[in-house]
């Protein structure tokens, strides 16, 4: 401090240093537009309120970036949920491999392994080959209506036909998944999964994993050991 001169705090000196730097480098901010995201630019008002186009552009960029951040966070969360589901499905497949009664394993063991409220197997009646014991019967044509040909699985955020598909567990189901399976003899069937917590059945990045589980169910049914 110079005797008799003004007193400058450290903050003021830093601010003056920044001002000098920006004056010496007028293109600094223009070359780094991402900095505007963190700055609070002044609003210009001269007489009548005038639209500040630079402010509007900055706010639009900030809104776009905030939206992108939310999307990235959602994607990351979906990725974590999908990884958890894939791990659970591997455990379920192991249980099916050693199952003496695959249908019993589906209804009794898979809910805990998959962190679900309920799991079941459903199929339409076959006049030539009755379904295995424990399979939930569906009206004719319902399998194709719920899961169109060409799709191995669907996850439904707003499931319908709750009572028919989930029975007494229907009030517990907040989200469900329908997975293609095949009964011995070739009749189409559905592996029906009901989740109390929606994150247990992620809407994204899950269809392939569940389709694999459906194929494992079909293989276990085909290899079912007679009682």
ABEGO torsion letter per residue (X at the ends): XBBGBBBBBAAAAAAAAAAAAAAABAAAAAABAAAAAABBBBBBBBEBBBBBAAAAAAAAAAAAAAAAAAAAAAAAAAAAAAAAAAAAAAAAAAAAAABABAAAAAAAAAAAAAGBABBBBBBBBBAABBBBBGBBBBBBGAAAAABBBGBABBBBABBBGAAAAAEAAAAABABBBBBBBBBBGGBBBBBBBBBABAAABBABGAAAAAAAAAAAAAAAAAABBBX
